[in-house]
C-alpha cells in the first residue's frame, strides 16, 4: 500500500528529496491517467529515483488531490 511521503520538488515537479533523503538521480518518470470517465478520476505522475543512500524509491504525486505518496 502506498503511504504519504514528504517530498521536496523543483518547479517542474521533479523530486529533490524524499522523506528527508536527497535524490541523487531520476531513473524514470511516467504519467498514469485512468477512470477519466468517472466521478473519481485517477491522475498520477510517478518518479523512480535513487537516493544519495543508494536506495531505489518510487514516489508519485496525485495530480487530482495534490499529495505525495511512496510505495513501501
Buried (B, 14 or more C-beta within 10 A) or exposed (E): EBEEBEBEBEEEEBBEBBBEBEBEEEEEBEEEEEEEEEEEEEBBBBBBBBBEEEEEBBBBBBBEEEEBBBEE
